[in-house]
């Protein structure tokens, strides 16, 4: 297993029953002694961007569930560092945040490539040592993030694709039932 760090995907164990993280993939954006911050990348939120930001009426851009913490915050990942200044590169070609006013302007002008940006409501967070404990409990598998997975066009396939990217013996777990007792 790769140690948690910025740019690592946390892939939930197939039997993890926590409803916040069942069959999820989390992109770690920050990881240090103080704790960890990430975004769930494979769950679509029930509202679109225009329903959350009144200034965007008519722009039905999907929003994703970033995690259960601070559900009143909006975050974004993108592949557009030349168009959206101020973002932090998480891993090669994947940026977190940046100048949101420019994002809004580009959305309104319809000059933003929506295949290269994702919006997330809330985030996933772990206090100091919490993620390390969850790793010891084998709640998470880890792999390096890639743009193909983070910006995959079929959200419901991201967990399986992330597991497949680990290769070898891991590929068999994509077909495991959530609750083996029901098998």
C-alpha positions as CSV (number, residue, x, y, z in Angstrom):
1,X,0.0,0.0,0.0
2,X,1.1,3.5,-0.8
3,X,1.3,5.8,2.3
4,X,-1.4,8.5,2.4
5,X,-0.2,11.8,0.8
6,X,-1.5,14.6,-1.4
7,X,-2.4,13.1,-4.8
8,X,-3.2,9.6,-3.4
9,X,-6.6,8.0,-3.9
10,X,-8.2,6.3,-0.9
11,X,-10.3,3.5,-2.2
12,X,-12.8,2.2,0.4
13,X,-12.5,-1.5,1.2
14,X,-15.4,-3.3,-0.5
15,X,-16.9,-4.3,2.9
16,X,-16.7,-0.9,4.5
17,X,-20.2,-0.2,5.8
18,X,-19.8,3.5,6.8
19,X,-22.6,5.1,4.7
20,X,-20.4,8.2,4.1
21,X,-17.7,6.1,2.5
22,X,-19.2,2.9,1.2
23,X,-17.6,2.1,-2.2
24,X,-16.1,5.6,-2.4
25,X,-12.9,7.0,-3.8
26,X,-11.4,10.0,-2.0
27,X,-8.7,12.2,-3.6
28,X,-6.4,13.3,-0.8
29,X,-5.6,17.0,-1.4
30,X,-3.7,17.6,1.8
31,X,-2.0,15.2,4.3
32,X,0.3,16.2,7.1
33,X,0.8,15.9,10.9
34,X,-2.3,18.0,11.6
35,X,-4.6,15.7,9.6
36,X,-5.9,15.0,6.1
37,X,-8.3,16.7,3.7
38,X,-9.9,15.0,0.7
39,X,-12.8,15.0,-1.7
40,X,-15.0,12.0,-2.5
41,X,-14.9,11.9,-6.3
42,X,-17.5,9.3,-7.2
43,X,-20.8,10.5,-5.7
44,X,-23.0,12.9,-7.6
45,X,-24.8,15.4,-5.3
46,X,-28.6,15.8,-5.8
47,X,-28.4,19.5,-6.7
48,X,-26.6,21.2,-9.6
49,X,-24.4,24.2,-9.4
50,X,-27.1,26.7,-10.5
51,X,-29.3,25.4,-7.6
52,X,-26.5,26.2,-5.1
53,X,-25.3,29.6,-6.6
54,X,-28.2,31.9,-7.6
55,X,-25.9,33.9,-9.9
56,X,-25.6,30.8,-12.2
57,X,-29.3,30.4,-13.1
58,X,-29.6,28.3,-16.2
59,X,-26.2,26.6,-15.8
60,X,-27.0,23.0,-14.8
61,X,-23.5,21.9,-14.0
62,X,-23.2,18.7,-11.9
63,X,-22.0,18.9,-8.3
64,X,-20.4,16.0,-6.4
65,X,-20.6,15.1,-2.8
66,X,-17.1,15.9,-1.5
67,X,-17.8,14.4,2.0
68,X,-19.7,14.8,5.1
69,X,-17.7,17.7,6.6
70,X,-18.9,21.4,6.1
71,X,-21.6,20.7,3.6
72,X,-21.9,24.5,3.2
73,X,-18.5,24.8,1.4
74,X,-17.8,24.4,-2.3
75,X,-14.5,23.1,-3.7
76,X,-13.3,22.3,-7.2
77,X,-10.7,20.2,-9.0
78,X,-9.6,21.1,-12.5
79,X,-7.0,20.5,-15.2
80,X,-7.0,24.2,-16.3
81,X,-4.0,25.9,-14.6
82,X,-3.5,28.3,-17.5
83,X,-7.1,29.4,-17.4
84,X,-7.8,29.3,-13.6
85,X,-4.9,30.9,-11.7
86,X,-4.2,30.3,-8.0
87,X,-4.9,26.5,-7.9
88,X,-2.7,24.1,-6.0
89,X,-1.3,21.2,-7.9
90,X,-2.3,18.0,-6.0
91,X,-0.6,15.6,-8.5
92,X,0.5,15.9,-12.1
93,X,-2.2,17.8,-14.0
94,X,-4.8,17.9,-11.2
95,X,-5.4,21.2,-9.4
96,X,-7.4,22.1,-6.4
97,X,-9.1,25.5,-6.2
98,X,-8.1,28.8,-7.8
99,X,-9.7,32.1,-8.6
100,X,-13.5,31.3,-8.3
101,X,-14.5,34.6,-9.9
102,X,-12.7,33.6,-13.1
103,X,-14.5,30.2,-13.0
104,X,-17.9,32.0,-12.7
105,X,-17.0,34.3,-15.5
106,X,-15.9,31.4,-17.8
107,X,-19.1,29.4,-16.9
108,X,-21.3,32.4,-17.8
109,X,-19.3,33.0,-21.0
110,X,-19.5,29.2,-21.8
111,X,-15.7,29.1,-22.3
112,X,-15.0,26.6,-19.5
113,X,-14.3,23.0,-20.6
114,X,-16.7,21.2,-18.2
115,X,-14.9,17.9,-18.8
116,X,-11.9,19.4,-17.1
117,X,-13.5,20.7,-13.9
118,X,-15.5,19.2,-11.1
119,X,-17.4,20.9,-8.2
120,X,-17.7,19.3,-4.8
121,X,-20.0,20.2,-1.8
122,X,-18.4,19.5,1.5
123,X,-15.2,17.5,2.1
124,X,-13.8,14.5,3.9
125,X,-11.5,15.1,6.8
126,X,-9.4,13.2,9.3
127,X,-7.8,14.5,12.4
128,X,-4.1,13.8,13.4
129,X,-3.7,10.0,13.4
130,X,-7.2,9.1,12.4
131,X,-6.5,8.1,8.8
132,X,-3.4,6.2,10.0
133,X,-5.7,4.2,12.3
134,X,-8.2,3.5,9.5
135,X,-5.3,2.3,7.3
136,X,-4.3,-0.1,10.1
137,X,-7.9,-1.4,10.2
138,X,-7.6,-1.9,6.4
139,X,-10.5,0.4,5.7
140,X,-8.7,1.9,2.7
141,X,-6.7,0.8,-0.3
142,X,-4.3,3.4,-1.8
143,X,-3.1,4.2,-5.4
144,X,-1.7,7.2,-7.1
145,X,-4.4,9.5,-8.6
146,X,-4.7,9.9,-12.3
147,X,-6.7,12.4,-14.4
148,X,-8.5,9.5,-16.1
149,X,-9.9,8.3,-12.8
150,X,-10.5,11.7,-11.1
151,X,-12.3,13.1,-14.2
152,X,-13.9,9.8,-15.3
153,X,-17.1,10.5,-17.3
154,X,-19.1,7.7,-15.5
155,X,-19.1,8.6,-11.8
156,X,-20.6,5.2,-10.8
157,X,-17.6,3.4,-12.4
158,X,-14.8,5.3,-10.6
159,X,-14.6,2.9,-7.6
160,X,-14.1,-0.1,-10.0
161,X,-11.7,1.7,-12.2
162,X,-9.6,2.8,-9.2
163,X,-9.5,-0.8,-7.9
164,X,-8.6,-2.0,-11.4
165,X,-5.7,0.5,-11.6
166,X,-4.1,-1.4,-8.6
167,X,-3.8,-4.5,-10.8
168,X,-3.1,-8.0,-9.8
169,X,-5.1,-9.7,-7.1
170,X,-7.1,-6.5,-6.4
171,X,-9.1,-6.7,-9.6
172,X,-11.1,-9.6,-8.2
173,X,-12.6,-7.5,-5.4
174,X,-14.6,-5.3,-7.8
175,X,-17.2,-8.0,-7.9
176,X,-17.4,-8.6,-4.2
177,X,-20.9,-8.0,-2.7
178,X,-21.2,-5.2,-0.2
179,X,-22.5,-7.6,2.4
180,X,-21.1,-11.1,1.8
181,X,-23.7,-12.6,4.2
182,X,-26.4,-11.8,1.7
183,X,-24.6,-13.8,-1.0
